């Protein structure tokens, strides 16, 4: 009788966060366009919409962010090691003065404040 070790195929080991970050970085630097590279995490509450995306290898000075109405545009400047050009249209107008952008460890976080609608009605006195 021969005894052989049995390997279980049902065990699943989830990838570590560092492995996933390395995979996203390598796909971005090698120019592969995949769903992993294009992912943007969106979180919403009553006052803000937060977009989080990976832009590894780029510094603050190499990114240009513009807001026009409900449209947010992100692009890398000329001469940057990676070329990024993205745009998002939100379902609300954006208050640029109350919004913030933060780049930390290759992760760009945009906290976009909702612009409160202004009442445009006025009252007239009857003479």
NUFIRO-948834 format. One record per residue (C-alpha): residue number from 1; residue in three letters; x, y, z. Coordinates in Angstrom, 2 decimals, decimal comma, always signed. Layout:
REM residues N
  resi  resn       px       py       pz
   NUM   ALA        X        Y        Z
...
REM end
This chain:
REM residues 127
  resi  resn       px       py       pz
     1   UNK    +0,00    +0,00    +0,00
     2   UNK    +1,33    +3,47    -0,94
     3   UNK    +0,56    +6,53    +1,14
     4   UNK    +0,74    +9,90    -0,55
     5   UNK    +0,18   +13,28    +1,10
     6   UNK    -3,13   +14,84    +0,26
     7   UNK    -3,18   +18,51    -0,65
     8   UNK    -6,43   +20,28    -0,06
     9   UNK    -7,61   +22,37    -2,97
    10   UNK   -10,38   +24,01    -1,02
    11   UNK    -8,18   +26,32    +1,00
    12   UNK    -8,17   +29,86    -0,30
    13   UNK    -5,53   +32,31    +0,75
    14   UNK    -6,53   +35,90    +0,09
    15   UNK    -3,80   +38,13    -1,32
    16   UNK    -2,20   +40,54    +1,08
    17   UNK    -2,76   +44,27    +0,69
    18   UNK    +0,92   +44,79    -0,15
    19   UNK    +0,70   +42,20    -2,94
    20   UNK    -2,34   +43,94    -4,43
    21   UNK    -0,65   +47,35    -4,23
    22   UNK    +2,45   +45,95    -5,97
    23   UNK    +0,27   +44,40    -8,66
    24   UNK    -1,52   +47,72    -9,30
    25   UNK    +1,82   +49,55    -9,44
    26   UNK    +3,36   +47,10   -11,90
    27   UNK    +0,32   +47,19   -14,16
    28   UNK    +0,46   +50,98   -14,16
    29   UNK    +4,17   +51,22   -14,96
    30   UNK    +4,13   +48,54   -17,63
    31   UNK    +1,30   +50,30   -19,43
    32   UNK    -1,25   +47,52   -19,05
    33   UNK    -4,77   +48,80   -19,02
    34   UNK    -6,84   +46,57   -16,82
    35   UNK    -9,87   +46,99   -14,57
    36   UNK    -7,57   +46,97   -11,54
    37   UNK    -5,73   +50,07   -12,76
    38   UNK    -8,94   +51,92   -13,55
    39   UNK   -10,65   +51,39   -10,20
    40   UNK   -11,91   +54,38    -8,29
    41   UNK   -13,49   +54,05    -4,89
    42   UNK   -16,46   +56,36    -4,36
    43   UNK   -17,94   +57,19    -0,95
    44   UNK   -20,86   +59,56    -0,53
    45   UNK   -22,57   +61,25    +2,36
    46   UNK   -24,89   +64,24    +2,69
    47   UNK   -22,20   +66,89    +2,24
    48   UNK   -19,32   +65,33    +0,27
    49   UNK   -18,38   +62,81    -2,38
    50   UNK   -14,98   +61,19    -1,84
    51   UNK   -13,02   +59,70    -4,75
    52   UNK    -9,97   +57,54    -3,99
    53   UNK    -7,65   +56,30    -6,74
    54   UNK    -4,11   +55,05    -7,18
    55   UNK    -1,55   +57,23    -8,94
    56   UNK    +1,75   +55,53    -8,05
    57   UNK    +4,98   +57,19    -9,09
    58   UNK    +3,52   +60,69    -9,35
    59   UNK    +4,17   +63,66    -7,08
    60   UNK    +1,82   +66,53    -6,25
    61   UNK    +3,60   +68,82    -8,69
    62   UNK    +3,07   +66,34   -11,52
    63   UNK    -0,74   +66,31   -11,25
    64   UNK    -3,21   +68,96   -12,37
    65   UNK    -6,74   +68,89   -10,95
    66   UNK    -9,55   +71,11   -12,24
    67   UNK   -13,20   +71,45   -11,25
    68   UNK   -15,88   +72,95   -13,48
    69   UNK   -19,47   +72,67   -12,29
    70   UNK   -20,06   +68,96   -11,66
    71   UNK   -17,03   +67,77   -13,67
    72   UNK   -13,67   +66,88   -12,12
    73   UNK   -10,64   +66,50   -14,40
    74   UNK    -7,31   +64,97   -13,41
    75   UNK    -4,27   +64,86   -15,67
    76   UNK    -0,53   +64,59   -15,35
    77   UNK    +1,69   +67,42   -16,53
    78   UNK    +4,10   +67,11   -19,42
    79   UNK    +7,28   +65,31   -18,46
    80   UNK    +5,69   +63,20   -15,70
    81   UNK    +6,89   +59,58   -15,50
    82   UNK    +3,34   +58,31   -16,06
    83   UNK    +0,54   +59,81   -18,09
    84   UNK    -2,82   +60,07   -16,36
    85   UNK    -5,92   +61,63   -17,88
    86   UNK    -9,24   +61,01   -16,15
    87   UNK   -12,55   +62,83   -15,76
    88   UNK   -15,64   +62,24   -13,63
    89   UNK   -19,06   +63,83   -13,79
    90   UNK   -20,86   +63,89   -10,47
    91   UNK   -24,58   +64,19    -9,86
    92   UNK   -24,14   +67,51    -8,04
    93   UNK   -22,31   +70,79    -8,43
    94   UNK   -18,98   +70,96    -6,58
    95   UNK   -17,98   +73,67    -4,11
    96   UNK   -14,31   +74,08    -5,05
    97   UNK   -13,52   +76,30    -2,05
    98   UNK   -14,69   +73,65    +0,43
    99   UNK   -13,17   +70,68    -1,42
   100   UNK    -9,80   +69,08    -0,62
   101   UNK    -7,27   +66,90    -2,45
   102   UNK    -4,65   +64,78    -0,67
   103   UNK    -1,87   +62,63    -2,16
   104   UNK    -0,26   +60,16    +0,20
   105   UNK    +1,81   +57,08    -0,70
   106   UNK    +0,56   +57,04    -4,29
   107   UNK    -3,12   +57,26    -3,31
   108   UNK    -5,03   +60,39    -4,32
   109   UNK    -8,09   +61,21    -2,21
   110   UNK   -10,50   +63,89    -3,43
   111   UNK   -13,07   +65,13    -0,91
   112   UNK   -15,51   +67,05    -3,10
   113   UNK   -18,04   +69,17    -1,21
   114   UNK   -21,54   +69,53    -2,59
   115   UNK   -22,50   +73,04    -3,60
   116   UNK   -25,65   +74,08    -1,79
   117   UNK   -28,28   +75,35    -4,21
   118   UNK   -28,90   +79,04    -3,84
   119   UNK   -32,38   +80,45    -3,73
   120   UNK   -32,81   +82,90    -6,57
   121   UNK   -36,27   +84,17    -5,75
   122   UNK   -36,80   +87,67    -4,46
   123   UNK   -39,75   +89,47    -2,98
   124   UNK   -41,15   +92,64    -4,43
   125   UNK   -43,19   +95,14    -2,51
   126   UNK   -46,51   +96,09    -3,97
   127   UNK   -47,08   +99,82    -4,29
REM end
